[in-house]
């Protein structure tokens, strides 16, 4: 191991793609970033352009590689963290996508999945760790096969490829051109048997998905081949590929049972680690999902996860579409000096609610505005809505896993808001720890996974020993006030759920008529 050895990390998110270098000291440097567009042509449909996503990934990688070469750094491996459960169909002859990406926030097939849930939920919860839910990459692909002649023809001619973003990137970036996926990615697709590292064939058959299109299952730290020189100008091994939230957990030092983390990105994902034990999931907490936290050396480690789909994206929407604020930073700055009434509430349900139960028809709202409401008070209510949602996620995870947590580790872009983190600590009644470079946790963690078996570090624990704390936010709110604010929040969310379900029933009645 030379001092100038570094790992090239990619963080392929929903809102943007990043690349950077990570050295033995655990620091992330040379970062480059390009935003990505997300399209919502109709309620429930969320899409991206896979070809543009790839082009921008290559561009940020080339820029970072150029920086490494100019500064005398030696890239010894590549590692990829990526958005999970966003599906792609492409032509293996041209390498071009044949349909827009189905982004993980998509719920266009929720009614079809709901019709299957009564028969399949108990099986899915037992084996895959989650109910049928509101979206499935396999069901989406089956519909595309039937609806898009170009896709059907590619399938007949055996030149159709299917996979999630990890599969798409690995196929393009690696010389081996294999169609593979990893446990932290495939788990989110809800057709993976957690205990046995295999697909749940019976569920895929029920979805009528052609299993010859399934990517091969690998591990999150594995040999994914050598990078293509004609694309990147370097030939190095790709040694890790994992879902971005799980890479972030490693990058936050969240490795052991009982630790918990929240990564604030496009959405906010809250995970409680359960170790090598698969926590019993009785289905009582339908929004809490059992995940593969990472799989290495033939051993899987698990987590319970609950998430809020639109938090970072909600702030962007408020700033860009509504133009209430110039940017998310202004929201945090204004909120820092404001006080709010408990009944001034923002519910960030732009693509529906997941907690306390899944309801795609629920909608975002701001409640409690009066003529006296100031812009600063509205800003604080927006952050409180995110913090309330994350608190509900943590409560559900602890109940579902039977695990008590003593502090929350945080990462992602929104974790840079000290105002948000203090509100979070107050509403949870629990310390919130922000590490240095917390917004780079995914880039750092995926590098740790790639280099933590002797390449740059002898173990993940040794890699995580490089981490430093930036700040700890202790609860300052009294228990009575906390309980009061949480009760008002629960009542507001219950009202929205009731309204959404009434609307859904009326819509169904009108369709039947």
RODO-2510 file (C-alpha; in nm, 4 decimals, decimal comma):
residues 513
     n   res          X          Y          Z
     1     x     0,0000     0,0000     0,0000
     2     x     0,1500     0,3288    -0,1138
     3     x     0,0579     0,6602     0,0432
     4     x    -0,0653     0,7926    -0,2913
     5     x    -0,3022     0,4976    -0,3514
     6     x    -0,6662     0,6016    -0,3749
     7     x    -1,0029     0,4519    -0,4657
     8     x    -1,2314     0,6138    -0,7231
     9     x    -1,5814     0,6229    -0,5720
    10     x    -1,9062     0,6849    -0,7585
    11     x    -2,2274     0,7891    -0,5844
    12     x    -2,5071     0,7537    -0,8390
    13     x    -2,8001     0,9225    -0,6683
    14     x    -3,1447     1,0222    -0,7863
    15     x    -3,0871     1,3976    -0,7835
    16     x    -2,7291     1,3888    -0,9083
    17     x    -2,4188     1,1843    -0,9788
    18     x    -2,0900     1,2304    -0,7931
    19     x    -1,7411     1,0897    -0,8116
    20     x    -1,4454     1,1460    -0,5811
    21     x    -1,1208     0,9965    -0,4509
    22     x    -1,0773     0,8326    -0,1104
    23     x    -0,7365     0,7721     0,0430
    24     x    -0,6079     0,5686     0,3384
    25     x    -0,6830     0,8561     0,5771
    26     x    -1,0530     0,8171     0,4950
    27     x    -1,0818     1,1698     0,3547
    28     x    -1,2868     1,2324     0,0415
    29     x    -1,1344     1,4772    -0,2064
    30     x    -1,1414     1,5781    -0,5709
    31     x    -1,5201     1,5518    -0,5795
    32     x    -1,7125     1,6331    -0,8950
    33     x    -2,0915     1,6563    -0,9229
    34     x    -2,3553     1,6919    -1,1956
    35     x    -2,7293     1,7155    -1,1210
    36     x    -2,9771     1,4721    -1,2750
    37     x    -3,3292     1,5484    -1,3905
    38     x    -3,6299     1,3555    -1,2621
    39     x    -3,9543     1,3551    -1,4598
    40     x    -4,3032     1,3131    -1,3129
    41     x    -4,5328     1,3080    -1,6185
    42     x    -4,8334     1,2025    -1,4093
    43     x    -4,9091     1,1258    -1,0421
    44     x    -4,7377     0,8023    -0,9384
    45     x    -4,4981     0,7959    -1,2358
    46     x    -4,1359     0,8954    -1,1671
    47     x    -3,8747     0,8547    -1,4410
    48     x    -3,5194     0,9369    -1,5510
    49     x    -3,3123     0,8996    -1,8678
    50     x    -3,0673     0,6115    -1,8222
    51     x    -2,8471     0,7216    -2,1123
    52     x    -2,8075     1,0708    -1,9693
    53     x    -2,7381     0,9203    -1,6259
    54     x    -2,4566     0,7116    -1,7759
    55     x    -2,3128     1,0014    -1,9748
    56     x    -2,2983     1,2219    -1,6668
    57     x    -2,1439     0,9406    -1,4620
    58     x    -1,8680     0,9019    -1,7190
    59     x    -1,8133     1,2780    -1,7233
    60     x    -1,7702     1,3149    -1,3459
    61     x    -1,5407     1,0093    -1,3416
    62     x    -1,3203     1,1491    -1,6191
    63     x    -1,2888     1,4806    -1,4381
    64     x    -1,1908     1,3128    -1,1114
    65     x    -0,9463     1,0793    -1,2868
    66     x    -0,7833     1,3832    -1,4458
    67     x    -0,7478     1,5424    -1,1013
    68     x    -0,5918     1,2240    -0,9643
    69     x    -0,3387     1,2079    -1,2440
    70     x    -0,2528     1,5769    -1,2137
    71     x    -0,1908     1,5439    -0,8393
    72     x     0,0115     1,2220    -0,8591
    73     x    -0,2538     0,9975    -0,7030
    74     x    -0,2648     0,6325    -0,8053
    75     x    -0,6165     0,4928    -0,8495
    76     x    -0,6107     0,1280    -0,7427
    77     x    -0,9810     0,0406    -0,7631
    78     x    -1,3298     0,1668    -0,8408
    79     x    -1,6333     0,1421    -0,6121
    80     x    -1,9980     0,2201    -0,6946
    81     x    -2,2824     0,3311    -0,4677
    82     x    -2,6148     0,3841    -0,6377
    83     x    -2,9860     0,4593    -0,5976
    84     x    -3,1735     0,1357    -0,5329
    85     x    -3,4662    -0,0255    -0,7116
    86     x    -3,4666     0,2094    -1,0102
    87     x    -3,5049    -0,0206    -1,3104
    88     x    -3,3620    -0,0081    -1,6640
    89     x    -3,4284    -0,2021    -1,9856
    90     x    -3,1678    -0,1741    -2,2605
    91     x    -3,0414    -0,3157    -2,5886
    92     x    -2,7154    -0,5094    -2,5498
    93     x    -2,6232    -0,4427    -2,9154
    94     x    -2,6445    -0,0649    -2,8955
    95     x    -2,6014    -0,0207    -2,5208
    96     x    -2,8891     0,2292    -2,5253
    97     x    -3,1882     0,2230    -2,2939
    98     x    -3,5249     0,1278    -2,4443
    99     x    -3,7515     0,3046    -2,1942
   100     x    -3,7231     0,5737    -1,9271
   101     x    -3,5900     0,4494    -1,5931
   102     x    -3,8571     0,3532    -1,3419
   103     x    -3,7297     0,5505    -1,0414
   104     x    -3,7659     0,3973    -0,6938
   105     x    -4,0287     0,6600    -0,5990
   106     x    -4,2608     0,5319    -0,8735
   107     x    -4,5980     0,3826    -0,7761
   108     x    -4,7791     0,3488    -1,1108
   109     x    -4,8542    -0,0224    -1,0538
   110     x    -4,9713     0,0125    -0,6932
   111     x    -5,3275    -0,1048    -0,7665
   112     x    -5,2070    -0,4220    -0,9357
   113     x    -4,9720    -0,4957    -0,6470
   114     x    -5,2495    -0,4235    -0,3970
   115     x    -5,4648    -0,6874    -0,5687
   116     x    -5,1862    -0,9419    -0,5138
   117     x    -5,1063    -0,8402    -0,1571
   118     x    -5,3758    -1,0386     0,0260
   119     x    -5,2423    -1,3635    -0,1187
   120     x    -4,8717    -1,2840    -0,1189
   121     x    -4,7876    -1,0477     0,1689
   122     x    -4,7333    -1,3167     0,4318
   123     x    -4,4938    -1,5046     0,2020
   124     x    -4,3117    -1,1911     0,0971
   125     x    -4,2674    -1,0692     0,4537
   126     x    -4,1380    -1,4112     0,5605
   127     x    -3,8834    -1,4529     0,2821
   128     x    -3,8149    -1,1090     0,1340
   129     x    -3,8698    -0,8969     0,4457
   130     x    -4,1466    -0,6744     0,3079
   131     x    -4,5028    -0,6801     0,1711
   132     x    -4,5927    -0,6349    -0,1968
   133     x    -4,5710    -0,2575    -0,1564
   134     x    -4,6438    -0,0014    -0,4245
   135     x    -4,3746    -0,0610    -0,6884
   136     x    -4,1888    -0,3526    -0,8432
   137     x    -3,9134    -0,3356    -1,1077
   138     x    -4,0186    -0,6822    -1,2270
   139     x    -4,3837    -0,5897    -1,2739
   140     x    -4,2766    -0,2691    -1,4492
   141     x    -4,0541    -0,4679    -1,6872
   142     x    -4,3326    -0,7144    -1,7633
   143     x    -4,5617    -0,4279    -1,8618
   144     x    -4,2937    -0,2769    -2,0840
   145     x    -4,2446    -0,6117    -2,2573
   146     x    -4,6133    -0,6157    -2,3441
   147     x    -4,6591    -0,2470    -2,4247
   148     x    -4,3439    -0,1419    -2,6134
   149     x    -4,2852    -0,3246    -2,9464
   150     x    -3,9145    -0,2319    -2,9525
   151     x    -3,8628    -0,3947    -2,6124
   152     x    -4,0602    -0,7058    -2,7108
   153     x    -3,8524    -0,7412    -3,0280
   154     x    -3,5242    -0,7051    -2,8368
   155     x    -3,6433    -0,9781    -2,6005
   156     x    -3,7315    -1,2141    -2,8866
   157     x    -3,3920    -1,1532    -3,0445
   158     x    -3,2143    -1,2154    -2,7105
   159     x    -3,0576    -0,8695    -2,6943
   160     x    -3,2689    -0,7310    -2,4092
   161     x    -3,1025    -0,6581    -2,0757
   162     x    -3,2786    -0,5781    -1,7479
   163     x    -3,1490    -0,4575    -1,4167
   164     x    -3,1336    -0,1884    -1,1548
   165     x    -2,8867     0,1014    -1,1700
   166     x    -2,6021    -0,1155    -1,0369
   167     x    -2,6549    -0,3636    -1,3207
   168     x    -2,6722    -0,0838    -1,5783
   169     x    -2,3493     0,0798    -1,4589
   170     x    -2,1505    -0,2406    -1,4117
   171     x    -2,2460    -0,3677    -1,7584
   172     x    -2,1220    -0,0465    -1,9170
   173     x    -1,8135     0,0187    -1,7039
   174     x    -1,6660    -0,3327    -1,6797
   175     x    -1,4824    -0,5192    -1,9543
   176     x    -1,6646    -0,8383    -1,8576
   177     x    -2,0058    -0,6959    -1,9627
   178     x    -2,1820    -0,9212    -1,7126
   179     x    -2,5406    -0,8667    -1,6031
   180     x    -2,5087    -0,8790    -1,2253
   181     x    -2,6650    -0,7227    -0,9165
   182     x    -2,5795    -0,7071    -0,5481
   183     x    -2,7786    -0,7888    -0,2317
   184     x    -2,8155    -0,4309    -0,1064
   185     x    -2,9706    -0,3453    -0,4420
   186     x    -3,1798    -0,6527    -0,5169
   187     x    -3,3313    -0,6551    -0,1665
   188     x    -3,5239    -0,3389    -0,2538
   189     x    -3,6818    -0,5086    -0,5536
   190     x    -3,8728    -0,7396    -0,3212
   191     x    -3,7968    -1,0714    -0,4871
   192     x    -3,4851    -1,1743    -0,2929
   193     x    -3,4781    -1,4439    -0,0256
   194     x    -3,2772    -1,2736     0,2465
   195     x    -3,1606    -1,5832     0,4333
   196     x    -3,0626    -1,7822     0,1233
   197     x    -2,9150    -1,5270    -0,1214
   198     x    -3,1433    -1,6267    -0,4085
   199     x    -3,4432    -1,4993    -0,5990
   200     x    -3,7978    -1,5742    -0,4838
   201     x    -3,8974    -1,7620    -0,7990
   202     x    -4,2622    -1,8154    -0,7092
   203     x    -4,3249    -1,4405    -0,6705
   204     x    -4,1508    -1,3640    -0,9995
   205     x    -4,3701    -1,6247    -1,1670
   206     x    -4,6794    -1,4619    -1,0154
   207     x    -4,5635    -1,1310    -1,1663
   208     x    -4,5095    -1,3135    -1,4987
   209     x    -4,1544    -1,1845    -1,5208
   210     x    -3,9280    -1,3875    -1,7565
   211     x    -3,6574    -1,5158    -1,5244
   212     x    -3,3979    -1,5507    -1,7996
   213     x    -3,3681    -1,1700    -1,7746
   214     x    -3,2628    -1,1790    -1,4078
   215     x    -2,9133    -1,0427    -1,3334
   216     x    -2,6804    -1,2878    -1,1571
   217     x    -2,6473    -1,2398    -0,7831
   218     x    -2,3076    -1,1351    -0,6471
   219     x    -2,1916    -0,9875    -0,3147
   220     x    -2,1591    -0,6190    -0,2300
   221     x    -1,7812    -0,6508    -0,2073
   222     x    -1,6797    -0,8674    -0,5022
   223     x    -1,4743    -0,8826    -0,8207
   224     x    -1,6830    -0,7026    -1,0823
   225     x    -1,4116    -0,7019    -1,3494
   226     x    -1,1781    -0,4362    -1,4865
   227     x    -1,2848    -0,0906    -1,6011
   228     x    -1,2952    -0,0247    -1,9752
   229     x    -0,9985     0,1838    -2,0879
   230     x    -1,1851     0,3257    -2,3890
   231     x    -1,4432     0,4822    -2,1564
   232     x    -1,2317     0,6070    -1,8666
   233     x    -0,8689     0,5886    -1,9718
   234     x    -0,7808     0,3581    -1,6809
   235     x    -0,7984    -0,0141    -1,6150
   236     x    -0,8587    -0,0890    -1,2472
   237     x    -1,0683    -0,3515    -1,0682
   238     x    -1,4239    -0,2704    -0,9601
   239     x    -1,4313    -0,4158    -0,6088
   240     x    -1,7570    -0,2950    -0,4507
   241     x    -2,1081    -0,2080    -0,5601
   242     x    -2,3841    -0,1376    -0,3084
   243     x    -2,7043     0,0570    -0,2523
   244     x    -2,6237     0,4152    -0,1595
   245     x    -2,7915     0,4066     0,1834
   246     x    -2,5944     0,0977     0,2865
   247     x    -2,2697     0,2463     0,1590
   248     x    -2,3509     0,5566     0,3642
   249     x    -2,4044     0,3433     0,6753
   250     x    -2,0508     0,2096     0,6406
   251     x    -1,9224     0,5609     0,5740
   252     x    -2,0836     0,6741     0,8999
   253     x    -1,9260     0,3897     1,0966
   254     x    -2,2620     0,2172     1,1364
   255     x    -2,1505    -0,1469     1,1337
   256     x    -2,2853    -0,3256     1,4418
   257     x    -2,6172    -0,4415     1,5819
   258     x    -2,8058    -0,1649     1,7629
   259     x    -2,6502     0,1223     1,5698
   260     x    -2,8801     0,3497     1,3701
   261     x    -2,8362     0,6008     1,0945
   262     x    -3,0360     0,8412     0,8814
   263     x    -2,9193     0,9508     0,5383
   264     x    -3,0874     1,2636     0,4081
   265     x    -3,0837     1,2697     0,0291
   266     x    -3,3695     1,2832    -0,2178
   267     x    -3,5556     1,1032     0,0601
   268     x    -3,4585     1,0344     0,4212
   269     x    -3,3738     0,6719     0,5011
   270     x    -3,3565     0,5484     0,8588
   271     x    -3,1860     0,2149     0,9316
   272     x    -3,1397     0,0166     1,2527
   273     x    -2,8782    -0,2572     1,2203
   274     x    -2,9679    -0,6036     1,3498
   275     x    -2,6373    -0,7784     1,2710
   276     x    -2,6232    -1,1324     1,1313
   277     x    -2,9612    -1,2071     1,2879
   278     x    -3,2625    -1,1552     1,0682
   279     x    -3,5045    -0,9683     1,2939
   280     x    -3,8494    -1,1301     1,3076
   281     x    -4,0943    -0,9300     1,0993
   282     x    -4,4572    -0,9974     1,1861
   283     x    -4,5932    -0,7565     0,9291
   284     x    -4,7409    -0,5296     1,1981
   285     x    -4,5181    -0,2443     1,0832
   286     x    -4,5821    -0,2461     0,7106
   287     x    -4,3568     0,0522     0,6425
   288     x    -4,0540    -0,1054     0,8131
   289     x    -3,8619    -0,3217     0,5683
   290     x    -3,5992    -0,5847     0,6384
   291     x    -3,2865    -0,5119     0,4347
   292     x    -2,9523    -0,6666     0,3588
   293     x    -2,7189    -0,4112     0,5165
   294     x    -2,4198    -0,5696     0,3401
   295     x    -2,3040    -0,9126     0,2244
   296     x    -1,9340    -1,0059     0,2180
   297     x    -1,7427    -1,3342     0,2353
   298     x    -2,0636    -1,5375     0,2172
   299     x    -2,2195    -1,3690     0,5215
   300     x    -2,5159    -1,1308     0,5201
   301     x    -2,5810    -0,8629     0,7795
   302     x    -2,9259    -0,7124     0,8079
   303     x    -3,1107    -0,3938     0,8993
   304     x    -3,4640    -0,2686     0,9482
   305     x    -3,5341     0,0348     0,7320
   306     x    -3,8143     0,2883     0,7052
   307     x    -3,7979     0,5924     0,4829
   308     x    -3,9634     0,9166     0,3808
   309     x    -3,9542     0,9308    -0,0025
   310     x    -3,9500     1,3100    -0,0425
   311     x    -3,7468     1,5260     0,1948
   312     x    -3,4487     1,6696     0,0067
   313     x    -3,6586     1,6594    -0,3091
   314     x    -3,9419     1,8347    -0,1214
   315     x    -3,7101     2,1231    -0,0325
   316     x    -3,5945     2,1454    -0,3945
   317     x    -3,9582     2,1449    -0,5084
   318     x    -4,0487     2,4212    -0,2627
   319     x    -3,7565     2,6335    -0,3840
   320     x    -3,7624     2,5600    -0,7576
   321     x    -4,1308     2,5045    -0,8353
   322     x    -4,3050     2,7189    -0,5733
   323     x    -4,0162     2,9686    -0,5382
   324     x    -4,0929     3,0275    -0,1703
   325     x    -3,7205     3,0319    -0,0887
   326     x    -3,4065     3,0809    -0,2967
   327     x    -3,2534     2,7460    -0,1962
   328     x    -3,2623     2,4864     0,0859
   329     x    -2,9788     2,6688     0,2638
   330     x    -3,2019     2,9737     0,3046
   331     x    -3,4729     2,7559     0,4606
   332     x    -3,2259     2,6388     0,7247
   333     x    -3,0908     2,9895     0,7881
   334     x    -3,4363     3,1426     0,8340
   335     x    -3,5547     2,8522     1,0517
   336     x    -3,2600     2,8856     1,2914
   337     x    -3,4041     3,1926     1,4609
   338     x    -3,7738     3,1082     1,4441
   339     x    -4,0227     2,9623     1,6860
   340     x    -4,3322     2,7800     1,5699
   341     x    -4,6660     2,6751     1,7064
   342     x    -4,7145     2,2949     1,7209
   343     x    -5,0121     2,3248     1,4841
   344     x    -4,8073     2,4846     1,2028
   345     x    -4,7170     2,1663     1,0170
   346     x    -4,5649     2,0562     0,6875
   347     x    -4,6254     1,6958     0,5769
   348     x    -4,3631     1,6047     0,3092
   349     x    -4,5801     1,3473     0,1277
   350     x    -4,5194     1,4561    -0,2327
   351     x    -4,5335     1,0952    -0,3545
   352     x    -4,7602     0,9652    -0,0782
   353     x    -4,7117     0,8488     0,2794
   354     x    -4,5163     0,5455     0,3967
   355     x    -4,5331     0,5993     0,7709
   356     x    -4,7324     0,5024     0,9798
   357     x    -4,8751     0,3065     0,6844
   358     x    -4,8315     0,3078     0,3100
   359     x    -5,0777     0,5299     0,1259
   360     x    -4,9655     0,6471    -0,2206
   361     x    -5,2783     0,8643    -0,2581
   362     x    -5,1801     1,0847     0,0376
   363     x    -5,0598     1,4329    -0,0506
   364     x    -4,8202     1,6887     0,0931
   365     x    -4,9695     1,9773     0,2862
   366     x    -4,8960     2,2831     0,4962
   367     x    -5,1446     2,3285     0,7799
   368     x    -5,1907     2,6004     1,0381
   369     x    -5,0965     2,9089     0,8336
   370     x    -5,2501     3,2391     0,9438
   371     x    -5,2053     3,6055     0,8537
   372     x    -4,9472     3,6211     1,1321
   373     x    -4,7285     3,3405     0,9933
   374     x    -4,3835     3,4632     0,8923
   375     x    -4,1513     3,3245     0,6274
   376     x    -3,9074     3,2152     0,8991
   377     x    -4,1823     3,0290     1,0852
   378     x    -4,2818     2,8528     0,7632
   379     x    -3,9179     2,7577     0,7049
   380     x    -3,8945     2,6031     1,0502
   381     x    -4,2240     2,4163     1,0033
   382     x    -4,0852     2,2653     0,6831
   383     x    -3,7784     2,1321     0,8664
   384     x    -3,9953     2,0124     1,1559
   385     x    -4,2074     1,8148     0,9094
   386     x    -3,8964     1,6301     0,7942
   387     x    -3,7814     1,5742     1,1541
   388     x    -4,1273     1,4469     1,2598
   389     x    -4,1257     1,2015     0,9682
   390     x    -3,7789     1,0728     1,0562
   391     x    -3,8814     1,0355     1,4216
   392     x    -4,1782     0,8218     1,3136
   393     x    -3,9400     0,6096     1,1062
   394     x    -3,7104     0,5560     1,4037
   395     x    -4,0003     0,4656     1,6322
   396     x    -4,1283     0,2090     1,3806
   397     x    -3,7810     0,0583     1,3273
   398     x    -3,7167     0,0135     1,6980
   399     x    -4,0535    -0,1544     1,7444
   400     x    -4,0147    -0,3778     1,4393
   401     x    -3,6589    -0,4848     1,5267
   402     x    -3,7040    -0,5087     1,9032
   403     x    -3,3850    -0,3023     1,9300
   404     x    -3,3367     0,0121     2,1379
   405     x    -3,1071     0,2774     1,9959
   406     x    -2,9044     0,5265     2,1996
   407     x    -2,8060     0,7763     1,9274
   408     x    -2,8650     0,8513     1,5605
   409     x    -2,5782     0,8886     1,3137
   410     x    -2,6650     1,1196     1,0243
   411     x    -2,5387     1,1677     0,6707
   412     x    -2,6374     1,3210     0,3397
   413     x    -2,6699     1,6772     0,2190
   414     x    -2,9470     1,7880     0,4563
   415     x    -2,7391     1,6716     0,7515
   416     x    -2,5394     1,9894     0,6987
   417     x    -2,8319     2,1817     0,8512
   418     x    -2,7614     2,2176     1,2223
   419     x    -3,1120     2,3574     1,2651
   420     x    -3,2676     2,0402     1,1255
   421     x    -3,0486     1,8154     1,3408
   422     x    -3,1319     2,0050     1,6604
   423     x    -3,5035     1,9762     1,5817
   424     x    -3,4433     1,6061     1,5128
   425     x    -3,2757     1,5518     1,8495
   426     x    -3,5554     1,7403     2,0282
   427     x    -3,8385     1,5410     1,8683
   428     x    -3,6639     1,2046     1,9113
   429     x    -3,5361     1,2691     2,2630
   430     x    -3,2066     1,1184     2,1482
   431     x    -2,8586     1,2559     2,0630
   432     x    -2,7874     1,3059     1,6923
   433     x    -2,4238     1,2687     1,5844
   434     x    -2,2921     1,4322     1,2682
   435     x    -1,9566     1,3135     1,1437
   436     x    -1,7070     1,5251     0,9524
   437     x    -1,7774     1,5204     0,5777
   438     x    -2,1173     1,3738     0,6578
   439     x    -2,2493     1,4639     0,3118
   440     x    -1,9845     1,2354     0,1584
   441     x    -2,0743     0,9249     0,3585
   442     x    -2,1766     0,7169     0,0553
   443     x    -1,8577     0,7988    -0,1344
   444     x    -1,6458     0,7165     0,1698
   445     x    -1,8381     0,4040     0,2697
   446     x    -1,8280     0,2372    -0,0700
   447     x    -1,4522     0,2992    -0,0806
   448     x    -1,4201     0,1394     0,2644
   449     x    -1,6111    -0,1633     0,1320
   450     x    -1,3865    -0,1915    -0,1739
   451     x    -1,0610    -0,1370     0,0119
   452     x    -1,1398    -0,2887     0,3513
   453     x    -1,0026    -0,6380     0,2880
   454     x    -0,6354    -0,5524     0,2627
   455     x    -0,6205    -0,3103    -0,0295
   456     x    -0,6087     0,0141     0,1748
   457     x    -0,7319    -0,1096     0,5149
   458     x    -0,7195    -0,4515     0,6784
   459     x    -1,0875    -0,4374     0,7808
   460     x    -1,3950    -0,2183     0,7748
   461     x    -1,3346    -0,1458     1,1424
   462     x    -0,9871    -0,0134     1,0622
   463     x    -1,1287     0,1998     0,7829
   464     x    -1,4001     0,3416     1,0102
   465     x    -1,1403     0,4263     1,2745
   466     x    -1,0447     0,7181     1,0476
   467     x    -1,3844     0,8846     1,1059
   468     x    -1,4143     1,2028     1,3129
   469     x    -1,7179     1,3600     1,4803
   470     x    -1,8161     1,7090     1,3686
   471     x    -2,0976     1,7790     1,6188
   472     x    -2,3373     1,6097     1,8601
   473     x    -2,6864     1,7564     1,9037
   474     x    -2,8384     1,6824     2,2441
   475     x    -3,2155     1,7032     2,3078
   476     x    -3,3194     2,0382     2,4568
   477     x    -3,6972     1,9982     2,4490
   478     x    -3,8870     1,8867     2,7563
   479     x    -4,0706     1,5549     2,7552
   480     x    -4,4153     1,7141     2,7895
   481     x    -4,3644     1,9473     2,4939
   482     x    -4,2189     1,6624     2,2880
   483     x    -4,5209     1,4439     2,3582
   484     x    -4,7576     1,7318     2,2769
   485     x    -4,5947     1,8066     1,9429
   486     x    -4,5799     1,4389     1,8483
   487     x    -4,9487     1,3916     1,9341
   488     x    -5,0467     1,6818     1,7069
   489     x    -4,8303     1,5365     1,4284
   490     x    -4,9862     1,1906     1,4591
   491     x    -5,3354     1,3415     1,4484
   492     x    -5,2542     1,5423     1,1353
   493     x    -5,1094     1,2408     0,9542
   494     x    -5,4109     1,0304     1,0564
   495     x    -5,6392     1,2952     0,9030
   496     x    -5,4447     1,2859     0,5755
   497     x    -5,4575     0,9059     0,5648
   498     x    -5,8322     0,9088     0,6211
   499     x    -5,8809     1,1711     0,3500
   500     x    -5,6638     0,9813     0,0995
   501     x    -5,8449     0,6542     0,1612
   502     x    -6,1849     0,8204     0,1248
   503     x    -6,0710     0,9722    -0,2055
   504     x    -5,9421     0,6341    -0,3257
   505     x    -6,2751     0,4675    -0,2422
   506     x    -6,4693     0,7385    -0,4262
   507     x    -6,2396     0,7072    -0,7272
   508     x    -6,2850     0,3297    -0,7329
   509     x    -6,6635     0,3674    -0,7113
   510     x    -6,6639     0,6137    -1,0025
   511     x    -6,4526     0,3798    -1,2143
   512     x    -6,6817     0,0868    -1,1365
   513     x    -6,9854     0,2952    -1,2369
***
